[in-house]
């Protein structure tokens, strides 16, 4: 007989088990493994393994996956699961509809999601950006009423989430953990980056408080009963994974609108720390239920300049995206058109230099050009950045250029138009960025997305195709192919069905 002893953050398999089967269920190959020297020299098979053959230990989130593999491939083997985790008695947990959060009433889809989370005790809430997954998490935490840790990546988002927790739960019981503040209470919002750096300090950065800080993090992580990881695809990073792995909370959840759409094949690390999907809410549901506005995606054809087929990706991105004057002028023309019509326009860039170019060009792409705007990025002063975001939210500023700092969790319902100046092939970021603008707002009938089919280079073209497929997979967006920016005010020539 095979026995699996289940603990909060790890499980142990014993008995005469099939190592190869367990190994297959708990391994993956990251993108780019073929380029690693150890693989090329046949010293490594390319797999990252989450199972320790010597000890029989693996992350608890993979327990169901291993059991399923056994049922499928070795159905004659008896697998006994012994659960050592300590959970609250179901009778002591109130029904989610009776849980009161200040200022909001949970919608039906949120109630269903919360009930699934409480019933399954772990797993990923796969919820579209506009579905209110943070509200779901707060409701679940209040229902459980246990020591809780809510992990957030990015300092802006930590502050925003902390304020939201205080608003919904009251200030008394909400704590915050950042590089500058360590205030632990019943419900805690923490910076993943801060905990990661203190738990595993970078080599060469050991100071007099290093050991003390590490001990504080370990004590925090082992004192929690509930762990929720916001934008849980971040668990693919070693730092976030290490934090979640150290945490001994039996209740473990992940929140994401795009949990299994990573381009680097590391989804298994997410499942390892939180378990499989426990509930799913789609953009299509939100739009059909009137919770989100419809989205129209306009793909503008870019075929200039023609770049060498031998050019590497970095140079192609530089010349085809960042320094592409033809493309950048179109972005400015489109922005001006929507700005003149009173629309709020968000321009997303990946590279800060690209942002600076557009920043200058919006005042110079034509002799009489004048499009007031702001540009914020990761190195912008926090106070200045917060002020710029608030100004954009309120409609005082109508045009904003922003780097990827707005990718996760920054709530701006007022967006009418998003221009993806950045290109790229990240499915996660593409959907997250659209989700930023799907939120309902007064007099907003739809969200307009401007993207580009970059045919100037094979890499850029491939990325464009990846983004188009991502949009199509959502099954709810109107997707239009446009020859150039002038067509946006007329009839689209060709349409791709959603």
Kinemage of the C-alpha trace (Angstrom):
@kinemage 1
@onewidth
@group {chain A} dominant
@subgroup {mainchain}
@vectorlist {calphas} color= white
{ca unk a 1} P 0.000 0.000 0.000
{ca unk a 2} L 1.069 3.568 -0.700
{ca unk a 3} L 0.518 6.244 1.925
{ca unk a 4} L 0.523 10.009 1.449
{ca unk a 5} L 0.765 11.999 4.688
{ca unk a 6} L -0.537 15.509 4.044
{ca unk a 7} L 0.677 18.557 5.973
{ca unk a 8} L 0.006 22.240 5.334
{ca unk a 9} L 2.877 23.066 2.984
{ca unk a 10} L 4.331 19.651 2.180
{ca unk a 11} L 3.330 16.002 1.910
{ca unk a 12} L 5.258 12.752 2.192
{ca unk a 13} L 4.748 9.605 0.125
{ca unk a 14} L 5.830 6.236 1.554
{ca unk a 15} L 5.451 2.581 0.673
{ca unk a 16} L 6.243 0.800 -2.583
{ca unk a 17} L 5.358 3.648 -4.880
{ca unk a 18} L 6.305 4.095 -8.530
{ca unk a 19} L 9.011 6.769 -8.477
{ca unk a 20} L 8.835 7.430 -12.216
{ca unk a 21} L 5.086 8.035 -12.022
{ca unk a 22} L 5.418 10.449 -9.104
{ca unk a 23} L 8.351 12.156 -10.813
{ca unk a 24} L 6.326 12.619 -14.003
{ca unk a 25} L 3.470 14.224 -12.049
{ca unk a 26} L 5.747 16.705 -10.287
{ca unk a 27} L 8.213 17.911 -12.908
{ca unk a 28} L 8.234 20.457 -15.722
{ca unk a 29} L 10.562 22.007 -18.251
{ca unk a 30} L 10.996 25.765 -18.238
{ca unk a 31} L 11.147 27.669 -21.487
{ca unk a 32} L 14.727 27.908 -22.689
{ca unk a 33} L 15.957 24.719 -21.017
{ca unk a 34} L 17.513 23.596 -24.304
{ca unk a 35} L 19.925 26.530 -24.175
{ca unk a 36} L 21.328 25.621 -20.752
{ca unk a 37} L 24.869 24.261 -20.947
{ca unk a 38} L 24.131 21.346 -18.603
{ca unk a 39} L 21.367 20.194 -20.967
{ca unk a 40} L 23.525 20.617 -24.047
{ca unk a 41} L 26.293 18.545 -22.465
{ca unk a 42} L 23.824 15.817 -21.362
{ca unk a 43} L 24.416 16.432 -17.654
{ca unk a 44} L 20.786 17.466 -17.078
{ca unk a 45} L 17.547 16.240 -18.659
{ca unk a 46} L 15.981 19.716 -18.637
{ca unk a 47} L 13.379 19.001 -15.944
{ca unk a 48} L 12.808 21.074 -12.823
{ca unk a 49} L 11.637 18.659 -10.146
{ca unk a 50} L 9.385 19.451 -7.190
{ca unk a 51} L 9.622 15.927 -5.701
{ca unk a 52} L 12.505 14.840 -3.477
{ca unk a 53} L 13.261 11.203 -4.245
{ca unk a 54} L 15.394 10.740 -1.146
{ca unk a 55} L 12.815 11.985 1.376
{ca unk a 56} L 9.586 11.348 -0.559
{ca unk a 57} L 8.559 14.979 0.057
{ca unk a 58} L 6.602 17.116 -2.400
{ca unk a 59} L 4.475 20.314 -2.118
{ca unk a 60} L 0.973 19.582 -0.834
{ca unk a 61} L -0.653 21.356 -3.756
{ca unk a 62} L 0.439 18.470 -5.992
{ca unk a 63} L -1.217 15.796 -3.862
{ca unk a 64} L -4.387 15.564 -5.972
{ca unk a 65} L -2.305 15.503 -9.126
{ca unk a 66} L -0.296 12.493 -7.906
{ca unk a 67} L -3.446 10.642 -6.807
{ca unk a 68} L -4.998 11.261 -10.245
{ca unk a 69} L -1.867 9.961 -11.980
{ca unk a 70} L -2.086 6.770 -9.919
{ca unk a 71} L -5.774 6.274 -10.678
{ca unk a 72} L -5.089 6.707 -14.373
{ca unk a 73} L -1.869 4.738 -14.802
{ca unk a 74} L -1.829 2.303 -11.852
{ca unk a 75} L -5.498 1.868 -10.854
{ca unk a 76} L -4.726 -1.396 -9.058
{ca unk a 77} L -2.510 0.364 -6.489
{ca unk a 78} L -4.203 1.463 -3.271
{ca unk a 79} L -3.289 5.034 -2.272
{ca unk a 80} L -4.153 5.984 1.308
{ca unk a 81} L -4.238 9.725 2.092
{ca unk a 82} L -3.777 10.744 5.730
{ca unk a 83} L -4.546 14.436 6.263
{ca unk a 84} L -2.761 15.991 9.257
{ca unk a 85} L -3.892 19.563 8.556
{ca unk a 86} L -5.946 21.410 11.169
{ca unk a 87} L -9.043 23.091 9.714
{ca unk a 88} L -11.941 24.828 11.437
{ca unk a 89} L -15.127 22.869 12.020
{ca unk a 90} L -17.457 23.612 9.103
{ca unk a 91} L -20.279 24.410 11.530
{ca unk a 92} L -18.243 27.234 13.045
{ca unk a 93} L -17.837 28.984 9.666
{ca unk a 94} L -20.770 31.285 8.775
{ca unk a 95} L -22.426 31.131 5.371
{ca unk a 96} L -20.763 33.659 3.119
{ca unk a 97} L -24.033 35.545 2.540
{ca unk a 98} L -24.157 36.437 6.215
{ca unk a 99} L -20.617 37.880 6.133
{ca unk a 100} L -20.808 41.682 6.100
{ca unk a 101} L -18.141 43.781 4.410
{ca unk a 102} L -18.242 47.548 4.828
{ca unk a 103} L -19.490 49.333 1.732
{ca unk a 104} L -20.296 46.388 -0.545
{ca unk a 105} L -22.662 43.472 -1.002
{ca unk a 106} L -21.212 40.415 -2.730
{ca unk a 107} L -22.655 39.628 -6.147
{ca unk a 108} L -23.960 36.142 -6.939
{ca unk a 109} L -20.793 35.077 -8.781
{ca unk a 110} L -18.695 36.207 -5.799
{ca unk a 111} L -20.869 34.268 -3.343
{ca unk a 112} L -20.431 31.108 -5.425
{ca unk a 113} L -16.676 31.653 -5.625
{ca unk a 114} L -16.354 32.210 -1.861
{ca unk a 115} L -18.365 29.090 -1.060
{ca unk a 116} L -16.121 27.028 -3.332
{ca unk a 117} L -13.008 28.435 -1.648
{ca unk a 118} L -14.304 27.627 1.824
{ca unk a 119} L -15.464 24.163 0.801
{ca unk a 120} L -12.198 23.156 -0.893
{ca unk a 121} L -9.916 24.886 1.649
{ca unk a 122} L -7.255 25.514 -1.001
{ca unk a 123} L -6.908 26.231 -4.689
{ca unk a 124} L -6.794 28.968 -7.285
{ca unk a 125} L -9.655 31.394 -7.785
{ca unk a 126} L -9.354 31.910 -11.545
{ca unk a 127} L -11.279 35.146 -11.871
{ca unk a 128} L -11.347 37.807 -14.561
{ca unk a 129} L -9.754 41.098 -13.586
{ca unk a 130} L -13.083 42.848 -13.078
{ca unk a 131} L -14.802 40.110 -11.064
{ca unk a 132} L -13.918 41.426 -7.609
{ca unk a 133} L -11.588 38.640 -6.552
{ca unk a 134} L -10.040 40.763 -3.804
{ca unk a 135} L -13.500 41.247 -2.288
{ca unk a 136} L -13.947 37.458 -2.450
{ca unk a 137} L -10.675 36.975 -0.609
{ca unk a 138} L -11.595 39.490 2.093
{ca unk a 139} L -14.983 37.812 2.591
{ca unk a 140} L -13.352 34.384 2.923
{ca unk a 141} L -10.844 35.754 5.443
{ca unk a 142} L -13.607 37.324 7.525
{ca unk a 143} L -15.644 34.102 7.430
{ca unk a 144} L -12.657 32.057 8.628
{ca unk a 145} L -11.554 34.748 11.120
{ca unk a 146} L -8.074 33.259 11.484
{ca unk a 147} L -4.561 34.721 11.376
{ca unk a 148} L -4.166 35.536 7.699
{ca unk a 149} L -1.531 36.678 5.238
{ca unk a 150} L -2.414 38.280 1.910
{ca unk a 151} L 0.672 38.459 -0.341
{ca unk a 152} L 0.915 41.285 -2.868
{ca unk a 153} L 3.665 42.143 -5.336
{ca unk a 154} L 4.552 45.793 -5.995
{ca unk a 155} L 4.633 48.644 -3.483
{ca unk a 156} L 1.792 50.626 -5.095
{ca unk a 157} L -0.498 47.604 -4.998
{ca unk a 158} L 0.412 46.805 -1.375
{ca unk a 159} L -0.793 50.245 -0.277
{ca unk a 160} L -3.928 50.070 -2.420
{ca unk a 161} L -4.793 46.600 -1.083
{ca unk a 162} L -4.087 47.622 2.511
{ca unk a 163} L -6.480 50.585 2.159
{ca unk a 164} L -9.122 48.298 0.654
{ca unk a 165} L -8.779 45.799 3.513
{ca unk a 166} L -9.177 48.584 6.099
{ca unk a 167} L -12.220 49.915 4.277
{ca unk a 168} L -13.924 46.513 4.192
{ca unk a 169} L -12.842 45.116 7.579
{ca unk a 170} L -12.104 48.181 9.681
{ca unk a 171} L -8.677 49.455 10.721
{ca unk a 172} L -8.355 47.630 14.043
{ca unk a 173} L -7.680 44.156 12.665
{ca unk a 174} L -5.732 44.944 9.474
{ca unk a 175} L -1.938 44.887 9.515
{ca unk a 176} L 0.669 45.752 6.906
{ca unk a 177} L 4.159 44.397 6.238
{ca unk a 178} L 6.530 46.298 3.954
{ca unk a 179} L 10.189 47.269 3.922
{ca unk a 180} L 9.371 50.287 6.115
{ca unk a 181} L 6.540 48.986 8.286
{ca unk a 182} L 6.014 45.771 10.248
{ca unk a 183} L 2.582 45.863 11.881
{ca unk a 184} L 1.155 42.353 12.332
{ca unk a 185} L -2.531 41.928 13.191
{ca unk a 186} L -5.317 39.414 12.447
{ca unk a 187} L -5.557 40.138 8.711
{ca unk a 188} L -2.236 41.120 7.158
{ca unk a 189} L -1.350 42.581 3.772
{ca unk a 190} L 2.317 41.918 3.008
{ca unk a 191} L 4.809 42.760 0.307
{ca unk a 192} L 6.003 39.551 -1.342
{ca unk a 193} L 9.213 41.318 -2.351
{ca unk a 194} L 10.008 42.376 1.227
{ca unk a 195} L 9.412 38.907 2.673
{ca unk a 196} L 11.372 37.264 -0.122
{ca unk a 197} L 14.413 39.519 0.276
{ca unk a 198} L 14.491 39.045 4.042
{ca unk a 199} L 13.909 35.312 3.889
{ca unk a 200} L 16.645 34.745 1.284
{ca unk a 201} L 18.912 37.814 1.165
{ca unk a 202} L 20.845 38.281 -2.095
{ca unk a 203} L 24.466 37.158 -1.796
{ca unk a 204} L 26.778 39.954 -0.773
{ca unk a 205} L 24.010 41.889 0.987
{ca unk a 206} L 24.353 40.492 4.484
{ca unk a 207} L 24.119 43.143 7.191
{ca unk a 208} L 23.867 43.264 10.961
{ca unk a 209} L 20.067 42.828 10.875
{ca unk a 210} L 19.979 40.091 8.243
{ca unk a 211} L 19.618 37.166 10.664
{ca unk a 212} L 17.076 39.051 12.773
{ca unk a 213} L 14.979 39.970 9.735
{ca unk a 214} L 15.044 36.404 8.442
{ca unk a 215} L 13.874 35.059 11.802
{ca unk a 216} L 11.016 37.592 11.891
{ca unk a 217} L 9.835 36.448 8.453
{ca unk a 218} L 10.053 32.766 9.410
{ca unk a 219} L 8.077 33.376 12.615
{ca unk a 220} L 5.462 35.315 10.669
{ca unk a 221} L 5.064 32.641 7.979
{ca unk a 222} L 4.796 29.805 10.495
{ca unk a 223} L 2.188 31.622 12.605
{ca unk a 224} L -0.417 32.065 9.862
{ca unk a 225} L -3.544 29.944 9.363
{ca unk a 226} L -4.562 31.340 5.972
{ca unk a 227} L -2.365 32.246 3.009
{ca unk a 228} L -3.725 34.066 -0.039
{ca unk a 229} L -1.409 34.970 -2.902
{ca unk a 230} L -2.656 37.777 -5.105
{ca unk a 231} L -1.773 37.480 -8.819
{ca unk a 232} L -0.546 34.010 -7.926
{ca unk a 233} L 1.267 33.428 -11.225
{ca unk a 234} L 4.053 35.319 -9.387
{ca unk a 235} L 4.720 32.017 -7.584
{ca unk a 236} L 6.802 30.969 -10.563
{ca unk a 237} L 9.521 33.316 -9.299
{ca unk a 238} L 11.914 31.703 -6.840
{ca unk a 239} L 11.417 34.439 -4.244
{ca unk a 240} L 7.613 34.218 -4.066
{ca unk a 241} L 7.743 30.407 -4.250
{ca unk a 242} L 10.151 30.300 -1.312
{ca unk a 243} L 7.869 32.527 0.780
{ca unk a 244} L 4.804 30.360 0.086
{ca unk a 245} L 6.797 27.177 0.639
{ca unk a 246} L 7.909 28.368 4.085
{ca unk a 247} L 4.402 29.388 5.144
{ca unk a 248} L 2.623 26.657 7.146
{ca unk a 249} L -0.941 27.950 6.749
{ca unk a 250} L -3.355 25.034 6.062
{ca unk a 251} L -5.813 27.240 4.135
{ca unk a 252} L -4.001 28.237 0.934
{ca unk a 253} L -5.407 30.150 -2.004
{ca unk a 254} L -4.209 31.895 -5.136
{ca unk a 255} L -5.983 34.677 -7.013
{ca unk a 256} L -5.438 35.371 -10.701
{ca unk a 257} L -7.242 36.255 -13.908
{ca unk a 258} L -4.657 34.337 -15.912
{ca unk a 259} L -3.052 31.715 -13.656
{ca unk a 260} L -2.050 29.157 -16.271
{ca unk a 261} L -1.099 31.350 -19.218
{ca unk a 262} L 2.556 31.850 -18.440
{ca unk a 263} L 4.890 31.751 -21.381
{ca unk a 264} L 7.673 30.049 -19.400
{ca unk a 265} L 5.891 26.735 -18.573
{ca unk a 266} L 6.184 27.121 -14.785
{ca unk a 267} L 2.495 26.720 -13.952
{ca unk a 268} L 3.216 23.625 -11.865
{ca unk a 269} L 4.931 25.766 -9.208
{ca unk a 270} L 1.685 27.690 -8.757
{ca unk a 271} L -0.335 24.494 -8.304
{ca unk a 272} L 2.312 23.174 -5.911
{ca unk a 273} L 1.769 26.056 -3.480
{ca unk a 274} L -2.017 26.523 -3.719
{ca unk a 275} L -3.575 23.479 -5.362
{ca unk a 276} L -5.686 23.236 -8.512
{ca unk a 277} L -8.389 25.679 -9.626
{ca unk a 278} L -11.231 25.796 -7.085
{ca unk a 279} L -13.504 28.163 -9.035
{ca unk a 280} L -13.460 30.100 -12.324
{ca unk a 281} L -15.108 33.403 -13.328
{ca unk a 282} L -14.624 34.492 -16.957
{ca unk a 283} L -14.650 37.866 -18.730
{ca unk a 284} L -17.475 36.522 -20.875
{ca unk a 285} L -19.642 35.937 -17.789
{ca unk a 286} L -18.894 39.421 -16.463
{ca unk a 287} L -19.822 41.080 -19.756
{ca unk a 288} L -22.984 39.013 -20.227
{ca unk a 289} L -24.087 39.753 -16.648
{ca unk a 290} L -23.545 43.492 -17.131
{ca unk a 291} L -20.756 43.646 -14.551
{ca unk a 292} L -18.135 44.552 -17.182
{ca unk a 293} L -18.420 46.670 -20.293
{ca unk a 294} L -17.946 45.041 -23.739
{ca unk a 295} L -14.527 45.353 -25.351
{ca unk a 296} L -13.650 46.195 -28.944
{ca unk a 297} L -10.128 45.340 -30.059
{ca unk a 298} L -8.711 47.139 -33.099
{ca unk a 299} L -5.544 45.644 -34.574
{ca unk a 300} L -3.649 48.134 -36.734
{ca unk a 301} L -1.402 46.733 -39.430
{ca unk a 302} L 2.270 47.783 -39.195
{ca unk a 303} L 4.580 46.764 -42.038
{ca unk a 304} L 7.206 49.526 -41.897
{ca unk a 305} L 10.136 49.514 -41.646
{ca unk a 306} L 10.990 46.104 -43.102
{ca unk a 307} L 13.632 44.589 -40.831
{ca unk a 308} L 16.200 41.945 -41.673
{ca unk a 309} L 15.034 38.369 -41.122
{ca unk a 310} L 18.430 37.679 -39.532
{ca unk a 311} L 17.959 40.328 -36.858
{ca unk a 312} L 17.763 39.109 -33.251
{ca unk a 313} L 14.747 39.849 -31.071
{ca unk a 314} L 16.330 42.615 -28.974
{ca unk a 315} L 17.324 44.631 -32.047
{ca unk a 316} L 13.994 43.907 -33.735
{ca unk a 317} L 12.084 45.195 -30.701
{ca unk a 318} L 14.280 48.286 -30.550
{ca unk a 319} L 13.804 49.203 -34.220
{ca unk a 320} L 10.342 47.756 -34.777
{ca unk a 321} L 8.689 48.993 -31.575
{ca unk a 322} L 10.704 51.534 -29.553
{ca unk a 323} L 12.278 53.549 -32.404
{ca unk a 324} L 9.651 52.881 -35.052
{ca unk a 325} L 8.716 56.452 -36.039
{ca unk a 326} L 5.892 55.288 -38.324
{ca unk a 327} L 4.273 53.261 -35.531
{ca unk a 328} L 4.870 55.906 -32.846
{ca unk a 329} L 3.266 58.649 -34.950
{ca unk a 330} L 0.205 56.461 -35.461
{ca unk a 331} L -0.021 56.051 -31.680
{ca unk a 332} L 0.066 59.834 -31.278
{ca unk a 333} L -2.548 60.396 -34.009
{ca unk a 334} L -4.870 57.834 -32.446
{ca unk a 335} L -4.376 59.325 -28.989
{ca unk a 336} L -5.131 62.821 -30.231
{ca unk a 337} L -8.327 61.628 -31.933
{ca unk a 338} L -9.713 60.062 -28.772
{ca unk a 339} L -8.466 62.926 -26.554
{ca unk a 340} L -10.271 65.447 -28.789
{ca unk a 341} L -13.464 63.443 -28.279
{ca unk a 342} L -13.090 63.627 -24.501
{ca unk a 343} L -11.957 60.017 -23.968
{ca unk a 344} L -9.475 58.832 -21.341
{ca unk a 345} L -6.531 57.117 -23.010
{ca unk a 346} L -3.947 54.860 -21.351
{ca unk a 347} L -0.814 54.096 -23.399
{ca unk a 348} L 1.100 51.051 -22.171
{ca unk a 349} L 4.837 50.757 -22.848
{ca unk a 350} L 7.318 48.093 -21.829
{ca unk a 351} L 10.500 50.106 -22.195
{ca unk a 352} L 11.013 53.439 -20.401
{ca unk a 353} L 12.888 54.860 -23.401
{ca unk a 354} L 9.820 54.113 -25.524
{ca unk a 355} L 7.700 56.013 -23.006
{ca unk a 356} L 10.015 59.016 -23.173
{ca unk a 357} L 9.847 58.990 -26.973
{ca unk a 358} L 6.045 58.994 -26.970
{ca unk a 359} L 6.049 61.558 -24.169
{ca unk a 360} L 8.001 64.001 -26.367
{ca unk a 361} L 6.266 63.043 -29.613
{ca unk a 362} L 2.770 63.798 -28.298
{ca unk a 363} L 3.823 67.468 -28.321
{ca unk a 364} L 5.732 67.317 -31.609
{ca unk a 365} L 4.267 64.750 -34.038
{ca unk a 366} L 2.657 67.654 -35.889
{ca unk a 367} L 3.470 71.385 -35.899
{ca unk a 368} L 0.339 72.318 -33.941
{ca unk a 369} L 0.186 69.119 -31.881
{ca unk a 370} L -0.827 69.474 -28.240
{ca unk a 371} L -1.992 66.485 -26.199
{ca unk a 372} L -1.639 67.124 -22.417
{ca unk a 373} L -0.574 63.947 -20.649
{ca unk a 374} L 1.553 62.378 -17.918
{ca unk a 375} L 4.163 59.618 -18.050
{ca unk a 376} L 4.762 57.327 -15.063
{ca unk a 377} L 7.067 54.352 -14.637
{ca unk a 378} L 8.804 52.293 -11.986
{ca unk a 379} L 11.400 54.936 -11.119
{ca unk a 380} L 8.866 57.752 -10.816
{ca unk a 381} L 8.644 59.030 -7.231
{ca unk a 382} L 5.851 57.181 -5.393
{ca unk a 383} L 4.061 60.370 -4.349
{ca unk a 384} L 4.229 61.761 -7.888
{ca unk a 385} L 3.036 58.450 -9.310
{ca unk a 386} L 0.100 58.225 -6.903
{ca unk a 387} L -0.890 61.809 -7.708
{ca unk a 388} L -0.734 61.093 -11.466
{ca unk a 389} L -2.905 57.982 -11.117
{ca unk a 390} L -5.484 59.835 -8.997
{ca unk a 391} L -5.557 62.669 -11.531
{ca unk a 392} L -6.186 60.159 -14.324
{ca unk a 393} L -8.848 58.343 -12.313
{ca unk a 394} L -10.733 61.575 -11.658
{ca unk a 395} L -10.579 62.658 -15.307
{ca unk a 396} L -8.433 65.740 -14.695
{ca unk a 397} L -5.750 64.110 -16.838
{ca unk a 398} L -7.139 62.498 -19.969
{ca unk a 399} L -4.002 60.817 -21.332
{ca unk a 400} L -1.428 58.784 -19.442
{ca unk a 401} L 1.604 56.846 -20.628
{ca unk a 402} L 2.564 54.092 -18.203
{ca unk a 403} L 5.030 51.252 -17.972
{ca unk a 404} L 4.147 47.785 -16.688
{ca unk a 405} L 3.656 49.121 -13.120
{ca unk a 406} L -0.076 49.231 -13.945
{ca unk a 407} L -0.192 45.561 -14.947
{ca unk a 408} L -1.300 44.204 -11.595
{ca unk a 409} L -4.198 45.451 -9.549
{ca unk a 410} L -4.181 49.217 -10.086
{ca unk a 411} L -7.881 50.079 -10.298
{ca unk a 412} L -8.782 52.755 -12.893
{ca unk a 413} L -12.428 52.381 -13.995
{ca unk a 414} L -12.329 55.619 -16.012
{ca unk a 415} L -10.239 54.186 -18.879
{ca unk a 416} L -12.034 54.475 -22.231
{ca unk a 417} L -9.147 53.494 -24.504
{ca unk a 418} L -6.026 51.400 -23.944
{ca unk a 419} L -3.242 51.547 -26.519
{ca unk a 420} L -0.802 48.642 -26.364
{ca unk a 421} L 2.310 50.411 -27.616
{ca unk a 422} L 4.401 47.699 -25.980
{ca unk a 423} L 3.900 44.631 -28.180
{ca unk a 424} L 5.173 41.451 -26.524
{ca unk a 425} L 3.685 37.964 -26.181
{ca unk a 426} L 2.652 37.723 -22.522
{ca unk a 427} L -0.860 36.266 -22.373
{ca unk a 428} L -1.104 37.161 -18.692
{ca unk a 429} L -0.295 40.819 -19.217
{ca unk a 430} L -2.525 41.151 -22.276
{ca unk a 431} L -5.623 39.997 -20.381
{ca unk a 432} L -4.714 41.878 -17.199
{ca unk a 433} L -4.314 45.097 -19.144
{ca unk a 434} L -7.690 44.702 -20.803
{ca unk a 435} L -9.228 43.929 -17.428
{ca unk a 436} L -8.031 47.304 -16.116
{ca unk a 437} L -10.502 48.970 -18.450
{ca unk a 438} L -13.485 46.602 -18.362
{ca unk a 439} L -14.809 48.082 -15.134
{ca unk a 440} L -18.146 49.882 -15.369
{ca unk a 441} L -18.072 53.659 -15.300
{ca unk a 442} L -20.596 56.424 -15.944
{ca unk a 443} L -21.336 57.029 -19.648
{ca unk a 444} L -18.897 54.294 -20.654
{ca unk a 445} L -20.494 51.965 -23.185
{ca unk a 446} L -17.429 49.945 -24.132
{ca unk a 447} L -13.675 49.661 -23.764
{ca unk a 448} L -11.616 50.263 -26.897
{ca unk a 449} L -8.294 48.439 -27.231
{ca unk a 450} L -5.737 49.521 -29.814
{ca unk a 451} L -3.094 46.911 -30.617
{ca unk a 452} L -0.805 46.325 -33.575
{ca unk a 453} L -0.065 43.477 -35.957
{ca unk a 454} L 3.663 44.070 -36.235
{ca unk a 455} L 4.727 42.446 -39.511
{ca unk a 456} L 8.144 44.101 -39.678
{ca unk a 457} L 10.016 41.110 -38.237
{ca unk a 458} L 9.349 37.418 -37.632
{ca unk a 459} L 9.620 37.715 -33.837
{ca unk a 460} L 7.308 40.709 -33.619
{ca unk a 461} L 4.844 39.038 -36.005
{ca unk a 462} L 4.823 35.861 -33.914
{ca unk a 463} L 4.115 37.875 -30.768
{ca unk a 464} L 1.259 39.675 -32.510
{ca unk a 465} L -0.256 36.323 -33.464
{ca unk a 466} L 0.073 35.133 -29.850
{ca unk a 467} L -1.813 38.204 -28.603
{ca unk a 468} L -4.559 37.791 -31.193
{ca unk a 469} L -5.023 34.165 -30.144
{ca unk a 470} L -5.271 35.268 -26.516
{ca unk a 471} L -8.035 37.726 -27.410
{ca unk a 472} L -9.886 35.093 -29.426
{ca unk a 473} L -9.651 32.532 -26.619
{ca unk a 474} L -11.623 34.852 -24.315
{ca unk a 475} L -14.609 34.337 -26.633
{ca unk a 476} L -16.208 37.704 -25.875
{ca unk a 477} L -14.258 40.472 -27.612
{ca unk a 478} L -15.055 42.109 -30.966
{ca unk a 479} L -11.779 41.947 -32.887
{ca unk a 480} L -11.165 44.116 -35.962
{ca unk a 481} L -8.253 44.327 -38.403
{ca unk a 482} L -7.485 47.892 -39.471
{ca unk a 483} L -5.118 49.039 -42.225
{ca unk a 484} L -4.040 52.265 -40.533
{ca unk a 485} L -5.089 54.793 -37.888
{ca unk a 486} L -7.376 56.686 -40.280
{ca unk a 487} L -9.739 53.716 -40.505
{ca unk a 488} L -10.580 53.890 -36.807
{ca unk a 489} L -13.107 56.628 -37.480
{ca unk a 490} L -14.679 54.723 -40.359
{ca unk a 491} L -15.865 51.236 -41.130
{ca unk a 492} L -13.467 48.401 -40.352
{ca unk a 493} L -12.542 46.486 -43.465
{ca unk a 494} L -12.136 43.038 -41.982
{ca unk a 495} L -13.410 41.437 -38.811
{ca unk a 496} L -12.176 38.435 -36.891
{ca unk a 497} L -14.926 36.641 -35.008
{ca unk a 498} L -14.400 36.467 -31.256
